[in-house]
Amino acid sequence: MEAQSYFRKQIKHSRLLNTSGEKEQNQFYNKMMEKVNVLIKLIEAENFMDFE
């Protein structure tokens, strides 16, 4: 239920990326890249722990 509520809120407050301005597009991509980089570091840390 919590996840469903989260996604409903996200959809309600979202905009189409192709109709957004350049600033909003950059903010979106930067936020997504931050999330990707955090996940990469998490995976690398898990892999490092496996070799000990």
C-alpha positions as CSV (number, residue, x, y, z in Angstrom):
1,M,0.0,0.0,0.0
2,E,2.8,2.4,0.8
3,A,4.5,1.9,-2.6
4,Q,1.1,2.3,-4.3
5,S,0.6,5.6,-2.5
6,Y,4.1,6.8,-3.4
7,F,3.6,6.1,-7.1
8,R,0.2,7.7,-7.1
9,K,1.7,10.9,-5.6
10,Q,4.6,10.7,-8.2
11,I,2.2,10.4,-11.1
12,K,0.0,13.2,-9.8
13,H,2.9,15.6,-9.5
14,S,4.7,14.5,-12.7
15,R,5.1,16.3,-16.0
16,L,5.9,15.0,-19.4
17,L,9.6,15.3,-19.9
18,N,9.4,16.2,-23.6
19,T,7.2,19.2,-22.8
20,S,9.4,20.4,-19.8
21,G,12.0,23.0,-20.1
22,E,15.7,22.4,-20.3
23,K,16.2,23.2,-16.6
24,E,13.6,20.6,-15.5
25,Q,15.0,18.0,-17.9
26,N,18.5,18.5,-16.5
27,Q,17.2,18.3,-12.9
28,F,15.5,15.0,-13.8
29,Y,18.6,13.5,-15.5
30,N,20.9,14.7,-12.7
31,K,18.7,13.1,-10.1
32,M,18.5,9.8,-12.0
33,M,22.3,9.8,-12.4
34,E,22.7,10.3,-8.7
35,K,20.5,7.3,-8.0
36,V,22.4,5.2,-10.6
37,N,25.7,6.1,-9.1
38,V,24.5,5.3,-5.6
39,L,23.4,1.9,-6.8
40,I,26.7,1.3,-8.6
41,K,28.6,2.0,-5.4
42,L,26.3,-0.3,-3.5
43,I,26.9,-3.1,-5.9
44,E,30.6,-2.5,-5.9
45,A,30.6,-2.6,-2.1
46,E,28.7,-5.9,-2.1
47,N,31.1,-7.4,-4.6
48,F,34.1,-6.2,-2.5
49,M,32.6,-7.9,0.6
50,D,32.2,-11.2,-1.3
51,F,36.0,-11.4,-2.0
52,E,37.0,-11.1,1.6
